[in-house]
Structures are given as structure tokens and as C-alpha cells.
Amino acid sequence: MSLFRTASILCLSLTMLACQPEQAETAKSQPPGTAAAKNIPAPEFTGKTLGGAMISSQDFAGKAYIVNFFASWCPPCRAEVPDMVALQDEYKQKGFTFIGVTVDDDLTKARDFVKEYGINFPVVVADQQIVNAYSRYVQGGLRSIPTSFVIGADGTLASVVVGAQSKMAFDDLIREAIEAGQP
């Protein structure tokens, strides 16, 4: 089964479960829906954006960012995007960015989604290298979307959050990531 077909099934399953936090990875001292991942080097990746440019994790060295796996047809993914766009505007000047990773089969639909929602951060097309790089940080592998990986400005993986997030939850995660690079 292809990576994208697997993601389709998982998103539909999550939609039916309404992304209940108890269905997600959890860790002590972290909010529900969060997997433990502290003080370990962030996953490295190289990928092609929907616009055709190549980007890599090295391009973001010294910056805080959140890698968010999503699909245009996934209702929980669609629900969190407007907050991500607003927070991107708010935190861009502080050196933060979201990086979307689309698992869409149809890249035309993914491009339409980016345009429709005014996505103002890079969107990378998922490939096996990117999925493998991040899967090892989630028990059982990367099997659910949306899933977000919070990378601190110090280059460490601050946390992994499975399921859709509110604006307030993303705001807290962004602040945590930015503060990770400060003495």
C-alpha cells in the first residue's frame, strides 16, 4: 500500500474518532496528544516544495520551526491551518516558521489548498525519506495526520504532537521552540 493511501485511511480513521487525545501518543509532563521527545537532535530532511524549490532542515539551522504532516482532504488538518497561517504571520519576525509536509496524492489539489487557505509557509511534498526521518520519533511510526514535530532553535526535537491543535496550543509550542535556543 502506498504512503499516500495509508495516510488517507489514517486520516479517515482519525476523523471518525474526532482526533481524541486518548487515541494519540501521550507522555508524562506533556499535554495530551503529545509524544515525549526531549533533547534529541531534530530529524534531518531534504525535500521539494510544491513550487519546485528544494529545501532542507539545514536551511533552518538556528531557527525554531514546526514540521506539520497534513493532507488537503483531511478535516482535522483543514481545521488547524487558519491558525497556523495567523501564527506564521505573528512569529515570522522572531525567526519561526511552519513547514507543511503534504501527503496528498494529487498535487494539483494540494496546490489549490495552499492557495485557498493562503498558506504562507513552505509546503514540502512527502516522500519516503521525509517520512522515515520523522517516523522513528513516533511509537509505531508516522501513521496519523495531522502530526506536528516541534523543533527548537537549538536544533533539538522539543515535542511531537499527534492530532489537530488549537491556536493556543500551537502558540505554546512555538514559544517553547523559540525559547529552546535562548540561554
C-alpha positions in Angstrom: 0.0 0.0 0.0 1.4 3.4 -0.9 2.4 6.0 1.7 -0.4 8.3 0.5 -3.1 5.6 0.5 -2.1 4.7 4.1 -2.4 8.4 5.1 -5.8 8.5 3.6 -7.0 5.6 5.7 -5.4 7.0 8.8 -6.9 10.5 8.4 -10.4 9.0 7.8 -9.9 6.8 10.9 -8.9 9.9 12.9 -11.8 11.9 11.6 -14.2 9.2 12.7 -12.5 9.2 16.1 -12.6 13.1 16.1 -8.8 13.1 16.9 -9.5 12.2 20.5 -6.3 12.9 22.6 -6.6 9.5 24.2 -6.1 8.0 20.7 -2.8 9.8 20.3 0.7 9.3 21.7 1.0 10.7 25.2 3.8 11.4 27.6 4.1 12.4 31.2 4.7 16.2 31.7 3.3 16.9 28.2 -0.2 17.8 27.1 -2.5 15.1 25.9 -1.8 14.2 22.3 2.0 14.8 22.7 4.7 12.2 22.5 7.9 12.6 24.5 10.9 13.8 22.5 13.3 16.0 24.5 16.9 16.9 23.9 17.4 14.7 20.9 18.7 16.1 17.6 15.9 17.1 15.2 15.3 14.8 12.2 17.2 15.9 9.0 15.3 16.1 5.7 15.6 17.4 2.2 12.5 17.8 0.1 10.9 19.6 -2.8 8.3 22.2 -2.2 5.0 22.4 -4.2 6.6 25.2 -6.1 9.6 23.0 -7.1 12.3 24.5 -4.8 14.5 22.3 -2.7 14.7 22.9 1.0 16.4 21.0 3.8 16.5 21.1 7.6 19.9 22.7 7.3 18.2 25.8 5.9 16.5 26.3 9.3 19.6 25.9 11.5 19.3 28.2 14.5 15.6 28.7 13.9 12.6 27.3 15.6 10.1 25.5 13.4 7.2 23.1 13.3 7.0 20.4 10.7 3.3 19.6 10.2 2.3 16.5 8.2 -1.1 17.1 6.6 -3.4 16.5 3.6 -5.8 18.8 1.9 -8.7 16.3 2.2 -8.2 15.7 5.9 -10.9 17.6 8.0 -8.7 17.9 11.2 -5.8 19.2 9.0 -8.1 21.8 7.3 -9.4 22.9 10.7 -5.9 23.8 12.1 -4.5 25.6 9.0 -6.1 29.0 9.5 -4.5 29.2 13.0 -1.1 28.1 11.6 -1.3 30.9 8.9 -2.1 33.5 11.6 0.7 32.3 13.9 3.1 32.3 10.9 2.4 36.0 10.4 2.8 36.7 14.1 6.1 34.8 14.7 7.9 35.1 11.4 9.9 38.1 12.6 11.1 36.1 15.6 12.7 33.5 13.3 10.0 30.9 13.4 8.3 29.1 10.6 5.9 26.2 10.0 6.9 23.7 7.3 4.0 21.8 5.9 4.5 18.3 4.5 1.7 17.3 2.3 0.8 13.6 1.8 -1.7 14.4 -0.9 -1.7 12.0 -4.0 -3.0 14.8 -6.2 -0.5 17.7 -6.1 -2.9 20.0 -8.0 -5.4 19.6 -5.1 -2.6 20.3 -2.7 -1.6 23.5 -4.6 -5.3 24.6 -4.7 -5.5 24.0 -0.9 -2.4 26.1 -0.3 -3.9 28.9 -2.4 -7.4 28.7 -0.9 -6.1 28.9 2.7 -3.4 31.5 2.0 -0.7 29.2 3.4 2.3 31.5 4.0 5.0 28.9 4.9 6.8 26.3 2.8 4.9 23.1 1.9 7.1 20.1 1.0 5.8 17.0 -0.9 6.1 14.0 1.3 8.5 11.2 0.1 9.7 8.1 1.8 12.9 9.8 3.0 11.0 12.5 4.9 8.5 10.0 6.3 11.3 7.8 7.5 13.2 10.7 9.1 10.2 11.6 11.3 8.6 8.2 11.8 11.3 7.0 14.2 10.1 9.7 16.7 6.6 8.4 17.0 5.8 5.0 18.5 4.7 2.7 15.7 5.8 5.2 13.1 4.2 8.2 11.5 0.6 6.8 11.0 -1.7 9.7 11.7 -2.3 13.2 10.3 -2.1 15.9 11.3 1.1 15.2 13.2 3.5 18.1 14.2 7.1 17.9 15.1 8.3 20.9 17.2 12.0 21.8 16.5 13.7 24.2 18.9 16.0 26.9 17.8 18.8 24.9 19.5 18.3 22.1 16.8 16.6 19.6 19.1 13.2 18.0 18.8 11.2 19.7 21.5 8.0 17.6 21.1 5.8 15.6 18.8 2.1 16.3 18.8 -0.4 13.9 17.2 -3.8 15.3 16.2 -5.2 18.7 15.3 -4.1 21.6 17.6 -5.8 24.8 18.7 -4.3 28.2 18.1 -3.4 28.4 21.8 -1.7 25.0 21.8 0.3 26.0 18.7 1.2 29.3 20.3 2.6 27.5 23.4 4.5 25.1 21.2 6.0 27.9 19.2 7.1 29.8 22.3 8.7 26.5 23.7 10.6 26.1 20.4 11.8 29.7 20.3 12.9 29.6 24.0 14.9 26.4 23.3 17.6 28.4 21.6 17.9 31.0 24.3 20.4 30.8 27.2 
